[in-house]
Amino acid sequence: MQRYPVRTSHRGNLVPTALATVCQGHFDGAKVEGDSVQCHWGAIERLTARADGKELAVELVMNPKVDAATAQETIRRYNAFLEAATGFSSKERAKRLRKSAGA
């Protein structure tokens, strides 16, 4: 499970119904199950996202046996989903990860 910090302005996205709306914009079959949201698309067999305090917790089950174009589009959609849900771009998330690893 991976945890991502969420900008204060995007913390409203941590509510399951709002998270489902964000998921539906990038993936297929978004459904709310308790306090989490599940969806899928391309190489992502199952993505489970939920609030973990002030962070977004994401668990992925991937299918490595997809063609290169599908894998590339899956990565693009996943990064777009994370940016919409957390408010941080992939570059900002990587910078924060490096900071937390060094601390």
C-alpha positions as CSV (number, residue, x, y, z in Angstrom):
1,M,0.0,0.0,0.0
2,Q,1.3,3.4,-1.0
3,R,0.4,6.6,0.9
4,Y,0.3,10.0,-0.7
5,P,0.1,13.4,1.0
6,V,-2.9,15.5,0.0
7,R,-3.0,19.3,-0.4
8,T,-5.3,21.1,2.0
9,S,-7.4,22.4,-0.9
10,H,-7.9,18.8,-2.1
11,R,-8.8,17.1,1.2
12,G,-12.5,17.1,0.2
13,N,-11.5,14.4,-2.3
14,L,-10.9,12.0,0.5
15,V,-14.6,11.5,1.1
16,P,-15.5,8.2,-0.6
17,T,-18.2,9.7,-2.9
18,A,-15.8,12.4,-4.1
19,L,-13.0,9.9,-4.5
20,A,-15.3,7.7,-6.6
21,T,-16.0,10.7,-8.9
22,V,-12.3,11.3,-9.3
23,C,-11.8,7.6,-10.1
24,Q,-14.6,7.5,-12.6
25,G,-13.0,10.3,-14.5
26,H,-9.8,8.3,-15.1
27,F,-10.8,4.6,-14.7
28,D,-13.7,2.2,-15.2
29,G,-16.1,0.6,-12.7
30,A,-15.6,2.9,-9.8
31,K,-17.6,1.7,-6.8
32,V,-17.7,2.7,-3.2
33,E,-17.2,-0.1,-0.7
34,G,-17.4,1.1,2.9
35,D,-14.8,3.8,3.3
36,S,-12.8,2.9,0.1
37,V,-13.3,3.1,-3.6
38,Q,-12.4,0.3,-6.1
39,C,-11.9,0.7,-9.9
40,H,-9.9,-0.8,-12.7
41,W,-8.5,0.0,-16.2
42,G,-5.9,-1.4,-18.5
43,A,-3.0,-2.9,-16.6
44,I,-4.7,-2.1,-13.3
45,E,-6.7,-5.1,-12.3
46,R,-7.8,-3.5,-9.1
47,L,-7.1,-0.1,-7.5
48,T,-8.4,0.5,-4.0
49,A,-8.2,4.0,-2.7
50,R,-9.2,5.4,0.7
51,A,-8.5,8.2,3.2
52,D,-5.8,7.5,5.8
53,G,-5.9,10.6,8.0
54,K,-4.8,13.5,5.8
55,E,-3.3,11.1,3.2
56,L,-4.6,9.1,0.3
57,A,-3.8,5.3,0.7
58,V,-3.8,3.4,-2.6
59,E,-3.4,-0.3,-3.1
60,L,-2.8,-1.7,-6.6
61,V,-3.1,-5.1,-8.2
62,M,-1.4,-4.9,-11.6
63,N,-1.4,-7.2,-14.7
64,P,2.1,-7.3,-16.2
65,K,0.9,-9.1,-19.3
66,V,-0.4,-6.1,-21.2
67,D,0.9,-4.6,-24.4
68,A,3.2,-1.5,-24.2
69,A,0.6,1.0,-25.4
70,T,-1.8,-0.1,-22.7
71,A,0.9,0.0,-20.0
72,Q,1.9,3.5,-21.0
73,E,-1.7,4.7,-21.0
74,T,-2.3,3.1,-17.6
75,I,0.6,5.0,-16.1
76,R,-0.6,8.2,-17.7
77,R,-4.1,7.7,-16.2
78,Y,-2.8,6.7,-12.8
79,N,-0.6,9.8,-12.6
80,A,-3.5,12.0,-13.7
81,F,-5.7,10.3,-11.1
82,L,-3.2,10.9,-8.3
83,E,-2.8,14.6,-9.4
84,A,-6.5,15.1,-9.3
85,A,-7.0,13.4,-6.0
86,T,-4.0,14.8,-4.1
87,G,-3.3,18.1,-5.9
88,F,0.4,17.3,-6.3
89,S,2.0,16.6,-9.7
90,S,4.2,13.5,-10.2
91,K,7.3,15.7,-9.9
92,E,6.0,17.2,-6.6
93,R,5.2,13.8,-5.3
94,A,8.7,12.5,-6.1
95,K,10.3,15.5,-4.5
96,R,8.3,15.0,-1.3
97,L,9.1,11.2,-1.3
98,R,12.9,12.0,-1.6
99,K,12.5,14.5,1.3
100,S,10.7,12.1,3.6
101,A,13.3,9.3,2.8
102,G,16.2,11.6,3.7
103,A,14.6,12.7,7.0
